[in-house]
Amino acid sequence: MSDEEEVGGRESKAARVERIKREKDGLDVWDDILRYSREGFDAIDPEDFERFKWYGVYRQKPNNAHFMIRLRLPNGALRAHQLELIADITEHYARGFGDITTRQNIQLHWITIEDIPYLFSRLNAVGVTTVAACGDDPRNIVGCPVHGVDCDELYDARPLVDEVHRLYVGNREYSNLPRKFKTSISGCGIRCAQGEINDIGINALWRDGEVGFDLEVGGGLSTVPRIATRLDAFLRPDQVAPVCGAIAALFRDHGCRTKRTKARMKFLVEQWGGERFLEELEARLPFAIDHDVPPRPEMPHVRDHVGVFAQKQEGLNYVGLTVRLGRLTAEQMRTLARLSREFGDGTVRTTNSQNAILTGVPTARVDELARQAGNALMPADGDVWQRTFMACTGAQFCNLAVTATKETPGEPSPAESALGALQERLGHFSEFIRINFNGCPNSCGQHWVADVGLQGVLMKGAGGEQVEGALVTIGGGLGRESGFGRNIGCRLPLTDVADALVRLFSAYQELGGEDENFRGWALRTPDAELAAHMKGEAVVAAAG
């Protein structure tokens, strides 16, 4: 029986979640959290675990009285004192490490119900919230991590991100949506904020000498990926927040609530089509939308800000540091905070590629900053593999994951083994390659839009036993010619992934055409041939 079916009077998953939300709004569970912190884990009503998500609290696998908490960081922005507090919490309550997510959040693990009120009070005191970081509500708003400093940005969208954040968070108009709801707002010249895979994608562009924003809706990944539909809409800055609110209300009122697997806004956009969606949106707005939208600008394939770049402020630079698999120790957090104070403007910004950026660094001090960051294993000149190898938390903590990613008890993790093998054996590689590792089909690790995606599966091993493995997708990407990776019919035990990746990229180096990038080679190479390269099998030429 699926989660959506009702058999013999049993409540479906969708019906259960909708009932839980009707009976008590997720925003109303805080008093219960306070009570449970006094009474202990065993006192928790199982239905309140669902409501805990509205405060960024998830049960952590194996559900033995520990929780993950997700810190909501609009645009990935942190001040040094905020990160220092997060480092203290990480050291004393989260066993020493945390993870940067693909939505620019930070997640901490091993938190107990007894400690949540105290930790949240400390976070709130420095302006960090967890509200609406999880649950059926508007999630963290992603944006360009170098807003306000990048020489090539079209518009500093930080005030717009903050305005929409204030509109969403704690607002009961949007606290009971059919499912999660994701917004991207960016003025970035290279559109690094991935509007194509968000429910709302708002991106700056020029039109006849003025800067406005185009509007995409209905993007998303999970098990049914979809590129957002671009509407005939050109927005002024003051229209961004009202449009976001109206779209969230449309989703609230018309999104599917009978099947969790169909409850994302992308299905509503698919059902209505862009023209009707725009009509329904305009009917909810107090102003007319300008339909004269210019063509979408050309976007590069490389869409991050790692490295050293001059800022628009003369004599200053921002420095993008690579964080290995997005996992930070408490000591690395403290190092980032210290470096931001000693060398920069006291700001740390997280990215959707699970890296970190320091801003306001004088040119004369860049080299010393880079040296100290490199000593802390966060190099500014990190190789292409560390820069772009991303992974979700996997089965270590996630109840949905079926395989390990970042950590395997007692042995090197699959992601670490693969990253290490690529660095050791193909360290000379210079092309920008995205490898995204996901522990299940839900794509928190964004495997659909990677050059090589690894999706965790269970499979039969050589002896017929069940082992953890990875299904391989190849050829995905955002930016120029956005599209999803294709399943090449290759499943590998996790123990084979490292060698398989080395064989794949070695084959590309040998067989790729002059000036042909990996994606181009992968798109023209038959699936069976790509799979054979990865498995180390003989390649059979296609007939004809």
DRENDO-675707 format. One record per residue (C-alpha): residue in three letters; residue number from 1; x, y, z. Coordinates in nm, 2 decimals. Layout:
<atoms>
   vexvex   marke       px       py       pz
      ALA     NUM        X        Y        Z
...
</atoms>
This chain:
<atoms>
   vexvex   marke       px       py       pz
      MET       1     0.00     0.00     0.00
      SER       2     0.13     0.35    -0.09
      ASP       3     0.14     0.64     0.16
      GLU       4    -0.14     0.80    -0.04
      GLU       5    -0.39     0.51    -0.03
      GLU       6    -0.67     0.45     0.23
      VAL       7    -0.75     0.08     0.28
      GLY       8    -0.99    -0.06     0.53
      GLY       9    -1.05     0.28     0.68
      ARG      10    -0.68     0.35     0.74
      GLU      11    -0.59     0.72     0.71
      SER      12    -0.36     0.80     0.42
      LYS      13    -0.04     1.00     0.48
      ALA      14    -0.18     1.30     0.30
      ALA      15    -0.50     1.29     0.50
      ARG      16    -0.31     1.25     0.82
      VAL      17    -0.08     1.55     0.76
      GLU      18    -0.37     1.77     0.65
      ARG      19    -0.57     1.67     0.96
      ILE      20    -0.27     1.75     1.19
      LYS      21    -0.24     2.09     1.03
      ARG      22    -0.61     2.17     1.06
      GLU      23    -0.62     2.06     1.43
      LYS      24    -0.33     2.28     1.53
      ASP      25    -0.12     2.51     1.32
      GLY      26     0.25     2.43     1.32
      LEU      27     0.32     2.78     1.46
      ASP      28     0.12     2.69     1.77
      VAL      29     0.35     2.40     1.88
      TRP      30     0.61     2.61     2.06
      ASP      31     0.43     2.59     2.39
      ASP      32     0.43     2.21     2.35
      ILE      33     0.80     2.21     2.28
      LEU      34     0.86     2.40     2.60
      ARG      35     0.65     2.15     2.79
      TYR      36     0.82     1.85     2.63
      SER      37     1.16     2.00     2.72
      ARG      38     1.06     1.96     3.08
      GLU      39     0.88     1.63     3.05
      GLY      40     1.12     1.45     2.82
      PHE      41     1.12     1.28     2.48
      ASP      42     0.88     1.00     2.58
      ALA      43     0.61     1.26     2.65
      ILE      44     0.60     1.39     2.29
      ASP      45     0.27     1.33     2.11
      PRO      46     0.37     1.15     1.79
      GLU      47     0.16     1.40     1.58
      ASP      48     0.36     1.69     1.72
      PHE      49     0.67     1.55     1.55
      GLU      50     0.51     1.67     1.23
      ARG      51     0.44     2.02     1.37
      PHE      52     0.80     2.05     1.51
      LYS      53     0.91     2.10     1.15
      TRP      54     0.75     2.45     1.15
      TYR      55     1.03     2.54     1.40
      GLY      56     1.30     2.38     1.19
      VAL      57     1.31     2.06     1.40
      TYR      58     1.32     1.71     1.25
      ARG      59     1.35     1.38     1.41
      GLN      60     1.70     1.24     1.34
      LYS      61     1.76     0.88     1.23
      PRO      62     1.74     0.64     1.41
      ASN      63     1.48     0.85     1.60
      ASN      64     1.63     0.77     1.94
      ALA      65     1.55     1.10     2.11
      HIS      66     1.78     1.32     1.89
      PHE      67     1.68     1.59     1.64
      MET      68     1.82     1.79     1.35
      ILE      69     1.77     2.16     1.37
      ARG      70     1.79     2.38     1.05
      LEU      71     1.89     2.74     1.08
      ARG      72     1.71     2.97     0.84
      LEU      73     1.96     3.20     0.68
      PRO      74     1.81     3.42     0.41
      ASN      75     2.05     3.47     0.13
      GLY      76     2.31     3.27     0.33
      ALA      77     2.41     3.58     0.53
      LEU      78     2.58     3.56     0.87
      ARG      79     2.77     3.80     1.08
      ALA      80     3.08     3.68     1.26
      HIS      81     2.92     3.69     1.61
      GLN      82     2.63     3.48     1.48
      LEU      83     2.86     3.21     1.34
      GLU      84     3.07     3.21     1.66
      LEU      85     2.75     3.13     1.85
      ILE      86     2.66     2.86     1.60
      ALA      87     3.01     2.72     1.65
      ASP      88     2.97     2.71     2.03
      ILE      89     2.63     2.53     1.99
      THR      90     2.79     2.29     1.74
      GLU      91     3.08     2.20     1.98
      HIS      92     2.87     2.16     2.29
      TYR      93     2.54     2.02     2.16
      ALA      94     2.59     1.89     1.81
      ARG      95     2.90     1.66     1.84
      GLY      96     3.13     1.90     1.67
      PHE      97     3.00     1.95     1.32
      GLY      98     2.73     2.09     1.10
      ASP      99     2.63     2.09     0.73
      ILE     100     2.58     2.37     0.48
      THR     101     2.27     2.29     0.27
      THR     102     2.19     2.36    -0.09
      ARG     103     1.95     2.63     0.03
      GLN     104     2.22     2.82     0.21
      ASN     105     2.11     2.70     0.55
      ILE     106     2.31     2.53     0.83
      GLN     107     2.19     2.21     0.98
      LEU     108     2.30     2.08     1.32
      HIS     109     2.24     1.73     1.45
      TRP     110     2.23     1.54     1.79
      ILE     111     2.01     1.80     1.95
      THR     112     1.78     1.69     2.24
      ILE     113     1.43     1.82     2.32
      GLU     114     1.56     1.92     2.66
      ASP     115     1.81     2.17     2.51
      ILE     116     1.60     2.32     2.23
      PRO     117     1.44     2.61     2.42
      TYR     118     1.77     2.72     2.56
      LEU     119     1.95     2.69     2.22
      PHE     120     1.67     2.88     2.04
      SER     121     1.67     3.16     2.29
      ARG     122     2.04     3.20     2.23
      LEU     123     2.00     3.20     1.85
      ASN     124     1.71     3.44     1.86
      ALA     125     1.91     3.68     2.07
      VAL     126     2.16     3.72     1.79
      GLY     127     1.90     3.74     1.51
      VAL     128     1.90     3.38     1.39
      THR     129     1.57     3.19     1.35
      THR     130     1.47     2.84     1.27
      VAL     131     1.10     2.93     1.20
      ALA     132     0.97     2.79     0.87
      ALA     133     1.31     2.62     0.79
      CYS     134     1.11     2.30     0.75
      GLY     135     0.74     2.21     0.72
      ASP     136     0.46     2.29     0.47
      ASP     137     0.55     2.66     0.45
      PRO     138     0.78     2.90     0.26
      ARG     139     1.13     2.77     0.31
      ASN     140     1.45     2.97     0.33
      ILE     141     1.48     3.23     0.05
      VAL     142     1.79     3.17    -0.16
      GLY     143     1.98     3.44    -0.34
      CYS     144     2.32     3.54    -0.46
      PRO     145     2.58     3.52    -0.18
      VAL     146     2.77     3.82    -0.31
      HIS     147     2.48     4.07    -0.34
      GLY     148     2.61     4.42    -0.27
      VAL     149     2.97     4.35    -0.36
      ASP     150     2.99     4.17    -0.69
      CYS     151     3.10     4.39    -0.98
      ASP     152     2.88     4.21    -1.23
      GLU     153     2.56     4.21    -1.03
      LEU     154     2.26     4.38    -1.19
      TYR     155     2.07     4.46    -0.87
      ASP     156     2.15     4.43    -0.50
      ALA     157     1.84     4.22    -0.40
      ARG     158     1.92     4.19    -0.03
      PRO     159     1.64     4.43     0.07
      LEU     160     1.39     4.23    -0.14
      VAL     161     1.50     3.90     0.01
      ASP     162     1.46     4.05     0.36
      GLU     163     1.12     4.19     0.27
      VAL     164     0.99     3.86     0.14
      HIS     165     1.14     3.68     0.44
      ARG     166     0.95     3.91     0.68
      LEU     167     0.63     3.85     0.47
      TYR     168     0.66     3.47     0.49
      VAL     169     0.80     3.39     0.84
      GLY     170     0.54     3.36     1.12
      ASN     171     0.26     3.47     0.89
      ARG     172    -0.04     3.24     0.92
      GLU     173    -0.15     3.33     0.57
      TYR     174     0.12     3.10     0.46
      SER     175     0.17     2.86     0.75
      ASN     176    -0.05     2.59     0.61
      LEU     177     0.05     2.53     0.24
      PRO     178     0.00     2.20     0.07
      ARG     179     0.37     2.13     0.09
      LYS     180     0.71     2.30     0.11
      PHE     181     0.74     2.62    -0.10
      LYS     182     1.08     2.75    -0.23
      THR     183     1.17     3.10    -0.34
      SER     184     1.48     3.23    -0.52
      ILE     185     1.53     3.61    -0.55
      SER     186     1.85     3.73    -0.72
      GLY     187     2.02     4.02    -0.89
      CYS     188     2.32     3.81    -0.98
      GLY     189     2.47     3.86    -1.33
      ILE     190     2.52     3.48    -1.36
      ARG     191     2.20     3.38    -1.20
      CYS     192     2.37     3.16    -0.94
      ALA     193     2.05     3.13    -0.72
      GLN     194     1.90     2.86    -0.94
      GLY     195     1.56     3.01    -1.01
      GLU     196     1.49     2.74    -1.26
      ILE     197     1.44     2.48    -0.98
      ASN     198     1.24     2.68    -0.74
      ASP     199     0.87     2.73    -0.70
      ILE     200     0.93     3.10    -0.75
      GLY     201     1.24     3.22    -0.94
      ILE     202     1.29     3.60    -0.96
      ASN     203     1.60     3.72    -1.15
      ALA     204     1.72     4.07    -1.24
      LEU     205     1.76     4.16    -1.60
      TRP     206     1.79     4.48    -1.82
      ARG     207     1.52     4.62    -2.03
      ASP     208     1.58     4.95    -2.22
      GLY     209     1.82     5.08    -1.97
      GLU     210     1.63     4.99    -1.65
      VAL     211     1.67     4.69    -1.42
      GLY     212     1.36     4.48    -1.34
      PHE     213     1.30     4.11    -1.28
      ASP     214     1.16     3.82    -1.48
      LEU     215     0.95     3.56    -1.31
      GLU     216     0.97     3.18    -1.33
      VAL     217     0.72     2.95    -1.15
      GLY     218     0.69     2.58    -1.09
      GLY     219     1.04     2.45    -1.08
      GLY     220     1.16     2.17    -0.86
      LEU     221     1.35     1.85    -0.83
      SER     222     1.25     1.55    -0.60
      THR     223     1.14     1.24    -0.79
      VAL     224     0.97     1.43    -1.07
      PRO     225     1.20     1.71    -1.17
      ARG     226     1.07     2.01    -1.36
      ILE     227     1.23     2.33    -1.50
      ALA     228     1.03     2.64    -1.40
      THR     229     0.79     2.80    -1.65
      ARG     230     0.90     3.16    -1.75
      LEU     231     0.59     3.39    -1.74
      ASP     232     0.54     3.70    -1.95
      ALA     233     0.61     3.92    -1.66
      PHE     234     0.85     4.21    -1.60
      LEU     235     0.85     4.31    -1.23
      ARG     236     0.96     4.64    -1.07
      PRO     237     1.15     4.59    -0.74
      ASP     238     0.84     4.72    -0.54
      GLN     239     0.63     4.45    -0.70
      VAL     240     0.85     4.15    -0.59
      ALA     241     0.71     4.10    -0.24
      PRO     242     0.34     4.13    -0.34
      VAL     243     0.39     3.89    -0.63
      CYS     244     0.56     3.64    -0.40
      GLY     245     0.27     3.66    -0.15
      ALA     246     0.01     3.62    -0.42
      ILE     247     0.18     3.31    -0.56
      ALA     248     0.21     3.15    -0.22
      ALA     249    -0.16     3.22    -0.17
      LEU     250    -0.24     3.07    -0.51
      PHE     251    -0.06     2.75    -0.41
      ARG     252    -0.23     2.75    -0.07
      ASP     253    -0.57     2.77    -0.22
      HIS     254    -0.53     2.55    -0.53
      GLY     255    -0.24     2.31    -0.46
      CYS     256    -0.31     1.94    -0.42
      ARG     257    -0.38     1.83    -0.07
      THR     258    -0.50     1.47    -0.14
      LYS     259    -0.16     1.32    -0.24
      ARG     260     0.17     1.43    -0.09
      THR     261     0.35     1.31    -0.41
      LYS     262     0.14     1.57    -0.61
      ALA     263     0.14     1.85    -0.36
      ARG     264     0.42     2.06    -0.50
      MET     265     0.34     2.38    -0.69
      LYS     266     0.51     2.24    -1.01
      PHE     267     0.21     2.01    -1.06
      LEU     268    -0.03     2.31    -1.03
      VAL     269     0.17     2.50    -1.29
      GLU     270     0.18     2.19    -1.51
      GLN     271    -0.19     2.15    -1.48
      TRP     272    -0.28     2.51    -1.55
      GLY     273    -0.01     2.62    -1.79
      GLY     274     0.18     2.94    -1.77
      GLU     275    -0.09     3.16    -1.93
      ARG     276    -0.37     3.06    -1.69
      PHE     277    -0.13     3.08    -1.39
      LEU     278    -0.04     3.44    -1.49
      GLU     279    -0.41     3.53    -1.52
      GLU     280    -0.49     3.38    -1.18
      LEU     281    -0.19     3.57    -1.03
      GLU     282    -0.29     3.90    -1.18
      ALA     283    -0.64     3.86    -1.04
      ARG     284    -0.49     3.87    -0.69
      LEU     285    -0.27     4.18    -0.74
      PRO     286    -0.36     4.55    -0.69
      PHE     287    -0.15     4.64    -0.99
      ALA     288    -0.12     4.53    -1.35
      ILE     289     0.18     4.32    -1.45
      ASP     290     0.40     4.45    -1.74
      HIS     291     0.40     4.18    -2.00
      ASP     292     0.69     4.32    -2.21
      VAL     293     0.96     4.09    -2.09
      PRO     294     1.29     4.08    -2.28
      PRO     295     1.45     3.75    -2.38
      ARG     296     1.62     3.55    -2.12
      PRO     297     1.99     3.65    -2.10
      GLU     298     2.27     3.40    -2.19
      MET     299     2.38     3.22    -1.88
      PRO     300     2.72     3.05    -1.82
      HIS     301     2.76     2.69    -1.72
      VAL     302     2.98     2.79    -1.43
      ARG     303     2.75     2.95    -1.17
      ASP     304     2.93     3.00    -0.84
      HIS     305     3.16     3.25    -0.68
      VAL     306     3.45     3.04    -0.55
      GLY     307     3.79     3.21    -0.57
      VAL     308     3.92     3.57    -0.53
      PHE     309     3.72     3.85    -0.70
      ALA     310     3.75     4.22    -0.69
      GLN     311     3.45     4.39    -0.53
      LYS     312     3.27     4.70    -0.67
      GLN     313     3.41     4.88    -0.36
      GLU     314     3.76     4.99    -0.47
      GLY     315     4.05     4.80    -0.31
      LEU     316     3.83     4.53    -0.16
      ASN     317     3.77     4.17    -0.26
      TYR     318     3.55     3.88    -0.18
      VAL     319     3.70     3.53    -0.13
      GLY     320     3.50     3.22    -0.20
      LEU     321     3.63     2.92     0.01
      THR     322     3.56     2.55    -0.07
      VAL     323     3.41     2.35     0.21
      ARG     324     3.47     1.98     0.18
      LEU     325     3.13     1.81     0.11
      GLY     326     2.96     2.11     0.28
      ARG     327     3.05     1.98     0.63
      LEU     328     3.20     2.23     0.88
      THR     329     3.35     2.15     1.22
      ALA     330     3.30     2.38     1.51
      GLU     331     3.66     2.49     1.48
      GLN     332     3.62     2.57     1.11
      MET     333     3.32     2.78     1.19
      ARG     334     3.53     2.97     1.44
      THR     335     3.80     3.01     1.19
      LEU     336     3.56     3.16     0.93
      ALA     337     3.42     3.40     1.19
      ARG     338     3.77     3.50     1.29
      LEU     339     3.90     3.55     0.94
      SER     340     3.59     3.75     0.85
      ARG     341     3.67     3.99     1.14
      GLU     342     4.05     4.01     1.10
      PHE     343     4.06     4.03     0.72
      GLY     344     3.72     4.14     0.60
      ASP     345     3.40     4.32     0.70
      GLY     346     3.28     4.06     0.96
      THR     347     3.04     3.89     0.71
      VAL     348     3.03     3.52     0.62
      ARG     349     2.80     3.40     0.34
      THR     350     2.70     3.04     0.26
      THR     351     2.63     2.93    -0.09
      ASN     352     2.40     2.68    -0.26
      SER     353     2.71     2.48    -0.36
      GLN     354     2.78     2.42     0.01
      ASN     355     3.07     2.66     0.02
      ALA     356     3.14     2.99     0.21
      ILE     357     3.24     3.34     0.11
      LEU     358     3.41     3.62     0.30
      THR     359     3.37     3.98     0.19
      GLY     360     3.54     4.31     0.23
      VAL     361     3.90     4.18     0.22
      PRO     362     4.17     4.44     0.12
      THR     363     4.38     4.34    -0.17
      ALA     364     4.70     4.34     0.03
      ARG     365     4.55     4.09     0.28
      VAL     366     4.40     3.84     0.04
      ASP     367     4.71     3.61     0.02
      GLU     368     4.73     3.58     0.40
      LEU     369     4.36     3.51     0.43
      ALA     370     4.38     3.24     0.17
      ARG     371     4.68     3.09     0.34
      GLN     372     4.51     3.06     0.68
      ALA     373     4.18     2.94     0.52
      GLY     374     4.38     2.67     0.33
      ASN     375     4.54     2.56     0.65
      ALA     376     4.19     2.51     0.79
      LEU     377     4.11     2.29     0.49
      MET     378     3.89     2.56     0.33
      PRO     379     4.11     2.66     0.03
      ALA     380     4.02     2.96    -0.19
      ASP     381     4.20     2.78    -0.48
      GLY     382     4.05     2.44    -0.42
      ASP     383     4.06     2.19    -0.70
      VAL     384     3.76     2.15    -0.92
      TRP     385     3.65     1.84    -0.74
      GLN     386     3.63     1.98    -0.39
      ARG     387     3.47     2.30    -0.53
      THR     388     3.18     2.12    -0.69
      PHE     389     3.13     1.78    -0.52
      MET     390     2.81     1.81    -0.32
      ALA     391     2.63     1.56    -0.10
      CYS     392     2.32     1.55     0.12
      THR     393     2.35     1.41     0.48
      GLY     394     2.24     1.06     0.37
      ALA     395     2.14     0.77     0.59
      GLN     396     2.35     0.89     0.88
      PHE     397     2.07     1.12     0.98
      CYS     398     1.79     1.13     0.72
      ASN     399     1.49     0.90     0.76
      LEU     400     1.43     0.90     0.39
      ALA     401     1.78     0.81     0.27
      VAL     402     1.85     0.45     0.18
      THR     403     2.23     0.48     0.16
      ALA     404     2.52     0.66     0.32
      THR     405     2.68     0.96     0.16
      LYS     406     2.90     1.17     0.39
      GLU     407     2.97     0.92     0.66
      THR     408     2.98     0.55     0.70
      PRO     409     3.06     0.42     1.06
      GLY     410     3.40     0.26     1.08
      GLU     411     3.51     0.33     0.72
      PRO     412     3.56     0.61     0.47
      SER     413     3.23     0.75     0.35
      PRO     414     3.13     0.69    -0.02
      ALA     415     3.15     1.07    -0.09
      GLU     416     3.48     1.11     0.08
      SER     417     3.63     0.81    -0.10
      ALA     418     3.51     0.93    -0.44
      LEU     419     3.63     1.29    -0.38
      GLY     420     3.97     1.17    -0.25
      ALA     421     4.02     0.93    -0.55
      LEU     422     3.94     1.21    -0.80
      GLN     423     4.18     1.45    -0.63
      GLU     424     4.46     1.19    -0.61
      ARG     425     4.43     1.04    -0.95
      LEU     426     4.28     1.33    -1.16
      GLY     427     4.41     1.63    -0.97
      HIS     428     4.52     1.80    -1.29
      PHE     429     4.16     1.82    -1.41
      SER     430     4.06     2.18    -1.47
      GLU     431     3.71     2.18    -1.62
      PHE     432     3.42     2.28    -1.40
      ILE     433     3.23     1.95    -1.32
      ARG     434     2.94     1.91    -1.08
      ILE     435     2.91     1.58    -0.90
      ASN     436     2.61     1.56    -0.67
      PHE     437     2.55     1.27    -0.44
      ASN     438     2.20     1.20    -0.30
      GLY     439     2.11     0.92    -0.05
      CYS     440     1.76     0.88    -0.19
      PRO     441     1.55     0.99    -0.49
      ASN     442     1.43     1.31    -0.33
      SER     443     1.72     1.52    -0.46
      CYS     444     1.81     1.74    -0.16
      GLY     445     2.16     1.69    -0.30
      GLN     446     2.04     1.80    -0.65
      HIS     447     2.16     1.50    -0.84
      TRP     448     1.93     1.58    -1.14
      VAL     449     2.12     1.90    -1.23
      ALA     450     2.47     1.76    -1.20
      ASP     451     2.71     1.66    -1.47
      VAL     452     2.72     1.33    -1.28
      GLY     453     2.44     1.25    -1.04
      LEU     454     2.46     0.97    -0.79
      GLN     455     2.12     0.86    -0.64
      GLY     456     2.13     0.62    -0.35
      VAL     457     1.96     0.28    -0.41
      LEU     458     1.96    -0.07    -0.27
      MET     459     2.07    -0.34    -0.51
      LYS     460     2.20    -0.69    -0.53
      GLY     461     2.57    -0.74    -0.47
      ALA     462     2.80    -0.99    -0.65
      GLY     463     2.69    -1.27    -0.41
      GLY     464     2.32    -1.19    -0.43
      GLU     465     2.31    -1.00    -0.10
      GLN     466     2.15    -0.66    -0.07
      VAL     467     2.41    -0.37    -0.07
      GLU     468     2.40     0.00    -0.08
      GLY     469     2.45     0.14    -0.43
      ALA     470     2.41     0.44    -0.66
      LEU     471     2.21     0.49    -0.97
      VAL     472     2.40     0.71    -1.21
      THR     473     2.25     1.01    -1.41
      ILE     474     2.47     1.20    -1.65
      GLY     475     2.44     1.53    -1.84
      GLY     476     2.24     1.75    -1.62
      GLY     477     2.30     2.12    -1.56
      LEU     478     2.16     2.47    -1.51
      GLY     479     2.25     2.79    -1.69
      ARG     480     2.33     2.74    -2.05
      GLU     481     2.09     2.47    -2.19
      SER     482     1.93     2.38    -1.86
      GLY     483     1.82     2.02    -1.83
      PHE     484     1.82     1.71    -1.62
      GLY     485     2.06     1.43    -1.62
      ARG     486     1.95     1.11    -1.79
      ASN     487     1.95     0.76    -1.63
      ILE     488     2.22     0.57    -1.82
      GLY     489     2.11     0.23    -1.68
      CYS     490     2.41     0.20    -1.45
      ARG     491     2.39     0.10    -1.09
      LEU     492     2.71     0.06    -0.89
      PRO     493     2.77    -0.07    -0.54
      LEU     494     2.89     0.23    -0.33
      THR     495     3.23     0.06    -0.29
      ASP     496     3.28     0.09    -0.67
      VAL     497     3.18     0.45    -0.71
      ALA     498     3.52     0.61    -0.66
      ASP     499     3.69     0.39    -0.93
      ALA     500     3.40     0.43    -1.16
      LEU     501     3.42     0.81    -1.16
      VAL     502     3.79     0.80    -1.22
      ARG     503     3.73     0.57    -1.52
      LEU     504     3.45     0.79    -1.66
      PHE     505     3.65     1.11    -1.65
      SER     506     3.96     0.94    -1.78
      ALA     507     3.76     0.81    -2.08
      TYR     508     3.64     1.17    -2.14
      GLN     509     3.99     1.30    -2.14
      GLU     510     4.09     1.03    -2.39
      LEU     511     3.79     1.04    -2.62
      GLY     512     3.64     1.39    -2.59
      GLY     513     3.68     1.61    -2.89
      GLU     514     3.90     1.92    -2.90
      ASP     515     3.74     2.20    -2.72
      GLU     516     3.45     1.97    -2.62
      ASN     517     3.34     1.99    -2.26
      PHE     518     3.23     1.70    -2.05
      ARG     519     2.86     1.76    -2.09
      GLY     520     2.89     1.78    -2.47
      TRP     521     3.08     1.45    -2.48
      ALA     522     2.83     1.29    -2.24
      LEU     523     2.53     1.40    -2.44
      ARG     524     2.66     1.25    -2.76
      THR     525     2.80     0.93    -2.61
      PRO     526     2.55     0.63    -2.59
      ASP     527     2.43     0.53    -2.24
      ALA     528     2.57     0.18    -2.28
      GLU     529     2.91     0.32    -2.36
      LEU     530     2.91     0.55    -2.06
      ALA     531     2.80     0.27    -1.83
      ALA     532     3.07     0.05    -1.97
      HIS     533     3.34     0.31    -1.90
      MET     534     3.22     0.34    -1.54
      LYS     535     3.21    -0.04    -1.49
      GLY     536     3.55    -0.10    -1.65
      GLU     537     3.39    -0.32    -1.92
      ALA     538     3.48    -0.34    -2.29
      VAL     539     3.31    -0.08    -2.50
      VAL     540     3.11    -0.22    -2.79
      ALA     541     3.07     0.01    -3.08
      ALA     542     2.71     0.09    -3.18
      ALA     543     2.59    -0.08    -3.50
      GLY     544     2.57     0.13    -3.81
</atoms>
